[in-house]
């Protein structure tokens, strides 16, 4: 897979796209991610971590729609995510996404995930 782009979370909450890797040493950079085409786990990771770290929710909404990081895809993400991918930060990001972006109760979200496709 080829590298498509880089994203970084600025301390002001902006989630910014760059063609080249941003400096991780900048005092204004909270986190840096590389987005690889067709790797769904990376898209989910960026969205969940950025949400947890305080990214601007309008930008999170925009990217989650663009990358199809949506409730109906959560089941696939969970199926193909190893336990090493699960951490408190991503769990917090999922709570933020459910409550503040998708406007769905977390229990209801998981009930839908558990339904057979």
C-alpha positions as CSV (number, residue, x, y, z in Angstrom):
1,X,0.0,0.0,0.0
2,X,1.3,3.4,-0.8
3,X,1.1,6.3,1.6
4,X,-1.6,8.7,0.7
5,X,-1.3,11.5,3.2
6,X,-0.5,12.6,6.8
7,X,-2.8,14.0,9.4
8,X,-1.9,15.8,12.5
9,X,-3.9,17.2,15.4
10,X,-2.9,20.8,16.2
11,X,-3.1,22.0,19.8
12,X,-6.0,24.2,18.8
13,X,-8.1,21.2,17.8
14,X,-7.7,21.4,14.1
15,X,-7.2,18.1,12.4
16,X,-4.9,19.0,9.4
17,X,-4.0,17.1,6.3
18,X,-0.5,17.2,4.8
19,X,1.2,15.5,1.9
20,X,4.4,15.2,3.8
21,X,5.0,14.1,7.3
22,X,4.6,16.9,9.8
23,X,7.2,17.5,12.5
24,X,6.3,15.5,15.6
25,X,8.6,17.8,17.6
26,X,6.5,20.9,17.1
27,X,5.0,22.2,20.4
28,X,1.7,22.7,18.4
29,X,1.4,19.0,17.3
30,X,-0.5,16.7,19.6
31,X,-0.5,13.6,17.4
32,X,0.6,12.6,13.9
33,X,-1.0,9.8,11.8
34,X,-0.3,8.4,8.3
35,X,-3.4,7.5,6.3
36,X,-2.9,4.6,4.0
37,X,-5.5,4.0,1.3
38,X,-7.8,1.1,1.8
39,X,-6.7,0.5,5.4
40,X,-10.0,0.8,7.4
41,X,-8.3,0.3,10.7
42,X,-6.2,3.4,10.2
43,X,-9.1,5.6,9.3
44,X,-11.0,4.4,12.4
45,X,-7.9,4.9,14.6
46,X,-7.4,8.5,13.4
47,X,-11.0,9.4,14.0
48,X,-11.3,7.7,17.4
49,X,-7.9,9.0,18.7
50,X,-8.5,12.5,17.4
51,X,-12.0,12.7,19.0
52,X,-10.5,11.6,22.3
53,X,-7.7,14.1,22.1
54,X,-10.1,17.0,21.6
55,X,-10.2,17.5,17.8
56,X,-12.8,19.9,16.4
57,X,-16.0,17.9,16.1
58,X,-17.1,19.5,12.8
59,X,-13.8,18.3,11.2
60,X,-14.3,14.8,12.8
61,X,-17.8,14.7,11.3
62,X,-16.5,15.7,7.9
63,X,-13.7,13.1,7.8
64,X,-15.9,10.3,9.3
65,X,-18.4,10.8,6.4
66,X,-15.6,11.0,3.8
67,X,-13.9,7.8,5.1
68,X,-17.1,6.0,6.0
69,X,-16.3,5.7,9.6
70,X,-19.9,5.4,10.5
71,X,-22.0,3.3,12.9
72,X,-22.9,0.8,10.2
73,X,-19.2,0.0,9.7
74,X,-18.4,-0.4,13.4
75,X,-19.1,-4.1,13.3
76,X,-16.5,-4.6,10.6
77,X,-14.0,-2.5,12.5
78,X,-14.5,-4.5,15.6
79,X,-14.2,-7.8,13.8
80,X,-10.9,-6.9,12.2
81,X,-9.4,-5.1,15.1
82,X,-7.1,-7.1,17.4
83,X,-7.0,-6.6,21.1
84,X,-3.8,-4.7,20.8
85,X,-5.8,-2.0,19.1
86,X,-8.2,-1.6,22.1
87,X,-7.1,1.1,24.6
88,X,-8.7,3.7,26.8
89,X,-8.1,6.5,24.3
90,X,-10.0,4.8,21.5
91,X,-12.8,3.7,23.8
92,X,-13.2,7.3,24.9
93,X,-13.1,8.4,21.2
94,X,-15.9,5.9,20.4
95,X,-18.0,7.3,23.3
96,X,-17.5,10.8,21.9
97,X,-18.4,9.7,18.4
98,X,-21.5,8.0,19.5
99,X,-22.8,10.8,21.8
100,X,-21.6,13.9,20.0
101,X,-21.2,13.0,16.3
102,X,-23.6,10.2,15.6
103,X,-26.1,11.2,18.3
104,X,-26.8,7.6,19.3
105,X,-26.8,6.1,22.8
106,X,-23.8,3.8,23.3
107,X,-26.0,0.9,24.4
108,X,-28.1,1.3,21.3
109,X,-25.0,1.5,19.1
110,X,-23.7,-1.8,20.4
111,X,-27.2,-3.4,20.1
112,X,-27.1,-2.6,16.4
113,X,-23.5,-3.9,16.1
114,X,-24.6,-7.2,17.7
115,X,-27.5,-7.7,15.2
116,X,-26.7,-10.1,12.5
117,X,-26.1,-8.4,9.1
